[in-house]
Amino acid sequence: MIKVAFFSTKDYDKEVFDEYNKKYNFDITYFSSKLNAETAPLTKGYDVVCIFVNDLVDEETIKILKECNVKLIALRCAGFNNVDMKHMDSSIKVVRVPEYSPYSVAEHAVALLLTVDRKIYKAYQRTKKYNFTLNGLLGFDIHGKTVGVIGTGKIGKCFIKIMNGFGANVIAYDIFEDKNAEKELNFRYVTLEELYENSDIISLHCPLTEENEKMINHNTMSKMKDGVYIINTSRGKLIDTDSLIERLEEGKIGGLCLDVYEEESEIFSNDLSNSYIRDKDLLTLLSMPNVVITSHQAFFTKEALNKIASDTFKNIQDIFLNGSCQNEVK
């Protein structure tokens, strides 16, 4: 029987994975702790470790996993920037879930945009107190605005379709341009500099790599329009937080929509309401009236969770039955 150790496990993970495991009958142990060099010895005796976005598989962790004879790292997410692939070898394979629900993330990005633009959170707080005034709730039409999309993979394409529905003018940047999609979805590829200069709204839908870490920084924000709205539902480290706060305080950024944060790993997915631990930069962002932050929940729909569980278990089965998997990370 294949033994699987889950890390960063929440109750909703157990519920959906236990249901799908009725088909596969894996021997599963759930750990609430994150996987890292400190917790890696817990994997001794397991064939597979199943991890999420904030688990850390660095060089030291990989060394311990090898000593524990782990054969497979199964990511239950699309991104794999938290796995140091440079230090992986054929002794441990890595698989991921590349397309669990692009609609969930794209729709959440739009929800964040509308929340900040139309001041939904302010209006909600007011009406709960029986205050029905409109002062300070002025927004703008998305219709006719230029929306810049960085990353035109499955999520980026879904976001583009939604923006087309609003009647926006969509431009995009991707190092791998999909010319068929450009024609079919009615958007135009431009250089990154052109996107920065011409967009009223910029939405990030790209994976995190060494090349694009902190791509949104003091210099690139200087090229953007005054009052630009920025949406990030991808990875927190795509944006340099210090520069972002500086630009927000200057009024350069008109609105900020975040589902991810540069230093989220010890914060997001945890209830810290009764803790004295506070991240100063995050507190600053949360205090700003034109910023809305959610806790890496863009993926969190019923459809996405079921797809993640289904594909994760199929990935594990394929590796152990066939020695390969279409979702293997090389």
ABEGO torsion letter per residue (X at the ends): XBBBBBBGBBAAAAAAAAAAAAAAGBBBBBBABBBBAAAAAAABGBABBBBBAABBBBAAAAAAAAAAGBABBBBABABAAABBAAABBAABBBBBBABABAAAAAAAAAAAAAAAAAGAAAAAAAAAAGBABABGABBBBABGBBBBBBEABAAAAAAAAAAAAAGBBBBBBBABBBAAAAAAAGBBBBBAAAAAAABABBBBABBBBAAABGABBAAAAAABBBGBBBBBABBAAABBAAAAAAAAAAGABABBBBABBAAAAAABGBBAAABABBBAAAAAAAABAABBBBBGAAABBAAAAAAAAAAAAAAAAAAAAAGBBAABBX
